[in-house]
Amino acid sequence: MLWKIGRGEYGDGSDAAANLYADFLLVFDNCYTFNDGVGDVVSEAMKVLQNMPVAFAKGCQEIMRSR
């Protein structure tokens, strides 16, 4: 994802934020799928996922402030 950010592949503005968020969700979906929905990795990933909306929003706000 960092590579895609560096190359500008997510687009601009709110489209970029939405595309980046979609990739974050894909990471968690893949974690769940490839671990058969069970285990410590899935449990920890779900904890992170629960906090992701707030953390992502704060990150977007910080980016807007820095412009």
C-alpha positions in Angstrom: 0.0 0.0 0.0 2.9 2.3 0.7 4.2 1.6 -2.7 0.8 2.5 -4.2 0.7 5.7 -2.2 4.2 6.7 -3.4 3.1 6.1 -7.0 -0.1 8.0 -6.6 -2.2 5.0 -7.6 -5.0 5.7 -5.1 -6.0 8.9 -6.9 -6.7 12.2 -5.2 -8.8 13.6 -2.4 -11.7 11.5 -1.1 -11.3 9.0 -3.9 -7.7 8.3 -2.7 -8.9 7.9 0.9 -11.7 5.5 -0.1 -9.3 3.4 -2.3 -6.8 3.2 0.5 -9.4 2.2 3.0 -10.6 -0.5 0.7 -7.1 -1.9 0.6 -7.0 -1.9 4.4 -10.2 -3.8 4.5 -8.9 -6.3 1.9 -5.9 -7.0 4.2 -8.2 -7.9 7.1 -10.5 -10.0 4.8 -7.5 -11.9 3.5 -6.3 -12.5 7.1 -9.7 -13.9 8.0 -9.9 -16.0 4.8 -6.4 -17.5 4.8 -6.6 -18.3 8.6 -10.0 -20.0 8.3 -11.5 -17.4 10.5 -9.8 -18.7 13.7 -6.7 -18.3 15.7 -4.6 -15.7 17.4 -3.8 -13.9 14.2 -7.5 -13.5 13.4 -8.3 -12.4 16.9 -5.6 -9.7 16.9 -6.6 -8.6 13.4 -10.2 -8.1 14.6 -9.1 -6.0 17.5 -7.2 -3.7 15.0 -10.1 -3.7 12.6 -12.5 -2.5 15.4 -10.3 0.6 15.9 -9.5 1.2 12.2 -12.4 3.6 11.4 -11.5 6.1 14.1 -7.7 5.8 13.5 -8.2 6.2 9.7 -10.4 9.3 10.2 -7.8 10.8 12.5 -5.1 10.1 10.0 -7.2 11.8 7.3 -7.7 14.8 9.5 -4.0 15.1 10.2 -3.2 15.0 6.5 -5.8 17.8 5.8 -4.2 19.9 8.6 -0.7 19.5 7.2 -1.7 20.8 3.8 
